[in-house]
Amino acid sequence: MRLYPPNVRSYARQLGMPAVPIGIVLATEESVLLAENGDIIFAGDAGMQRVGNGFAAAVKAFVSGTWDKRFL
């Protein structure tokens, strides 16, 4: 993964909770973060989007395109 550690720290501060990087997604190479509360978050230059709570729910929302695409 090519994630810049200070960006991950910045995302965690914005979320108000610890978050760990677990991968990258999309052609824009958004960071995929696992937040302390179990949320899966896409984070990048444009901002952050909550995809779902837990891996299964996030994958289902991503594949179906039903995740909340508003930026946090």
C-alpha positions in Angstrom: 0.0 0.0 0.0 1.2 3.4 -0.8 -0.4 5.4 2.0 1.3 8.4 3.5 1.2 7.9 7.3 0.5 11.6 8.1 -2.6 11.4 5.9 -3.9 8.4 7.9 -3.3 10.3 11.2 -5.1 13.3 9.7 -8.1 11.1 8.7 -8.2 9.6 12.2 -8.3 13.1 13.8 -11.1 14.2 11.4 -13.1 11.0 12.3 -12.4 11.6 16.0 -11.3 8.0 16.6 -8.4 5.8 15.7 -8.4 4.3 12.2 -6.0 1.9 10.5 -5.4 1.6 6.7 -6.5 -1.7 5.2 -6.1 -1.1 1.5 -6.7 1.1 -1.5 -9.8 1.2 -3.8 -10.9 2.7 -7.1 -8.8 4.2 -9.9 -8.2 7.3 -7.7 -6.5 5.0 -5.2 -8.6 6.2 -2.2 -7.4 4.8 1.2 -9.7 2.2 2.8 -9.7 2.7 6.5 -11.1 0.6 9.4 -12.3 3.0 12.1 -12.3 2.0 15.8 -16.2 1.7 15.7 -16.0 -0.9 12.8 -16.9 1.6 10.0 -15.2 1.1 6.7 -14.2 4.6 5.3 -12.9 5.6 1.9 -10.6 8.6 2.3 -8.7 10.7 -0.2 -8.1 14.1 -1.6 -11.8 14.9 -2.0 -12.7 13.9 1.6 -14.0 10.8 3.4 -17.1 8.6 2.8 -18.5 6.0 5.1 -19.2 2.8 3.2 -20.6 0.6 5.9 -20.2 -0.8 9.4 -18.2 -4.1 9.2 -16.5 -5.7 6.2 -19.6 -7.7 4.9 -21.9 -4.6 5.0 -19.2 -2.4 3.3 -18.6 -4.9 0.5 -22.3 -5.3 -0.1 -22.8 -1.5 -0.2 -19.8 -1.0 -2.4 -20.8 -3.7 -4.9 -24.4 -2.6 -5.1 -23.5 1.1 -5.1 -25.8 1.9 -2.3 -23.3 3.4 0.2 -23.8 7.0 1.3 -21.7 8.9 -1.1 -21.9 12.2 0.8 -18.5 13.4 2.2 -18.1 13.5 6.0 
